[in-house]
């Protein structure tokens, strides 16, 4: 099993060295460490390039989703482990990830909100939508919410799930059996 560690960074030159050194000190070394320099205006790219064993990809279009997708396409690992540039990981982090995926080959996600729902981003956006509508004391966004949720389910979530079923048939089926969809 190969593990690619991905660090998406926007103006993180100050925090990046501690993050990368915590990755290099792992009891189970990463097969590759990739930093996506996401349109930074500071020395993020130069700082990352100065650390041996780190590959840097410059992504000129700013945005976390874009940076993560750029990294996903450029890496070769069986497992992709994402970490924020201002974080330091425990010394056995990759060892624990490898052990978990080895024990459960159908595993799709280990941590984060994907353990609880198959679509945490859309749940969060729905909560924000309702919160803003209540905050500005407007009824029409709440009245249109059912239509928005139906459109989201039919045209966005269904498409994403079709893609995941085709790309990862057994793993995604096992994941769906364990984790429910909230929208």
C-alpha positions in Angstrom: 0.0 0.0 0.0 1.3 3.4 -0.9 0.4 6.6 0.9 0.6 10.1 -0.7 0.4 13.0 1.8 -1.0 16.2 0.4 -0.6 19.6 1.9 -2.6 22.4 0.2 -1.1 25.7 1.1 -2.1 29.3 0.5 0.4 31.8 2.1 1.5 29.3 4.7 5.3 29.9 4.5 5.4 30.6 8.3 3.7 27.3 9.3 4.7 24.9 6.5 8.2 23.8 7.8 6.8 22.4 11.1 4.1 20.6 9.1 6.5 19.1 6.6 9.1 18.1 9.3 6.3 16.3 11.3 5.6 14.3 8.1 9.2 13.5 7.5 9.5 12.2 11.1 6.8 9.6 10.7 7.4 6.0 11.9 6.0 4.9 8.6 7.4 7.2 5.9 5.1 8.7 3.3 5.6 7.3 -0.2 5.4 10.9 -1.4 4.8 14.3 0.1 3.2 16.8 -2.2 2.7 20.5 -1.4 0.2 22.4 -3.6 1.3 26.0 -3.6 -2.1 27.5 -4.2 -1.6 31.0 -5.6 0.4 32.1 -2.7 1.9 35.6 -2.6 4.4 34.8 0.1 7.4 32.3 0.0 5.3 29.1 0.5 6.6 27.5 -2.7 10.2 28.3 -1.9 9.9 27.1 1.7 8.5 23.8 0.6 11.1 23.4 -2.2 13.9 23.9 0.4 12.9 20.8 2.3 14.3 17.6 0.7 11.7 14.9 -0.1 8.9 17.3 -0.8 7.4 17.8 -4.3 5.8 21.1 -5.0 3.0 21.7 -7.5 2.2 25.3 -8.3 -1.6 25.8 -8.7 -2.3 29.4 -9.9 -6.1 29.2 -9.4 -6.9 29.9 -5.8 -9.3 27.6 -3.9 -9.0 24.5 -1.6 -11.2 22.3 -3.8 -9.1 23.2 -6.9 -5.8 22.6 -5.0 -7.0 19.2 -3.7 -8.1 18.1 -7.1 -4.8 19.2 -8.6 -3.0 17.1 -6.0 -5.3 14.1 -6.5 -4.6 14.1 -10.2 -0.8 14.4 -9.7 -0.3 11.8 -7.0 0.1 8.1 -7.3 -0.7 6.7 -3.9 -3.3 4.1 -3.1 -4.3 6.2 -0.1 -4.4 10.0 -0.1 -3.8 11.7 3.2 -4.7 15.4 3.4 -3.4 17.7 6.0 -3.6 21.5 6.5 -0.3 23.4 6.3 -0.7 24.8 9.8 -1.0 21.4 11.4 1.5 18.9 12.8 0.7 15.3 12.7 1.5 12.7 15.5 4.6 10.6 14.8 2.5 7.5 14.2 -0.1 9.1 12.0 0.7 7.3 8.7 1.4 4.0 10.5 -2.1 4.2 12.0 -3.7 5.1 8.6 -1.9 2.2 6.9 -3.0 -0.3 9.6 -6.6 0.9 9.4 -6.7 0.5 5.6 -4.9 -2.8 5.7 -7.5 -4.3 8.2 -10.4 -3.0 6.2 -9.7 -3.1 2.5 -13.1 -1.7 1.6 -12.5 1.5 3.6 -13.0 4.7 1.8 -12.5 7.4 4.5 -10.9 7.2 8.0 -11.5 10.5 9.6 -13.4 13.7 9.2 -17.0 14.4 8.5 -17.2 11.6 5.9 -17.4 9.1 8.8 -20.9 10.5 9.6 -22.5 11.5 6.3 -21.7 10.9 2.7 -22.3 14.5 1.8 -21.0 16.7 4.6 -20.4 19.7 2.3 -24.1 19.9 1.2 -25.3 19.4 4.8 -23.1 22.3 5.9 -24.3 24.5 3.0 -27.9 23.7 3.9 -27.4 24.7 7.5 -25.7 27.9 6.4 -28.5 28.6 3.9 -31.1 28.2 6.7 -29.0 30.2 9.1 -28.6 33.2 6.8 -32.3 33.2 5.9 -33.1 33.3 9.6 -30.5 35.9 10.4 -31.8 38.3 7.7 -35.4 37.4 8.7 -36.4 36.4 5.2 -39.1 33.8 4.5 -38.6 33.2 0.8 -35.3 31.3 1.1 -36.9 29.0 3.6 -39.9 28.5 1.3 -37.7 27.7 -1.7 -35.4 25.3 0.3 -37.4 22.1 -0.6 -36.9 22.9 -4.3 -33.2 23.6 -3.8 -32.7 20.4 -1.9 -34.6 18.3 -4.5 -32.5 19.9 -7.3 -29.3 19.3 -5.3 -30.2 15.7 -4.8 -31.3 15.0 -8.4 -28.6 16.9 -10.3 -25.6 17.1 -8.0 -25.5 14.3 -5.4 -26.9 11.6 -7.7 -24.2 12.5 -10.3 -21.4 12.4 -7.8 -22.7 9.1 -6.4 -22.9 7.5 -9.9 -19.3 8.5 -10.5 -18.1 7.0 -7.1 -20.0 3.8 -7.8 -18.3 3.4 -11.1 -14.8 4.4 -9.9 -14.9 2.4 -6.6 -17.6 -0.3 -6.9 -16.9 -2.5 -3.9 -15.4 0.2 -1.7 -18.1 2.7 -2.3 -20.9 0.0 -1.7 -19.3 -0.9 1.6 -19.0 2.8 2.6 -22.7 3.4 1.7 -23.7 0.4 3.9 -21.9 2.0 6.8 -22.5 5.7 6.3 -25.9 7.3 5.5 -26.6 10.2 3.2 -28.2 13.2 5.0 -29.6 14.9 1.9 
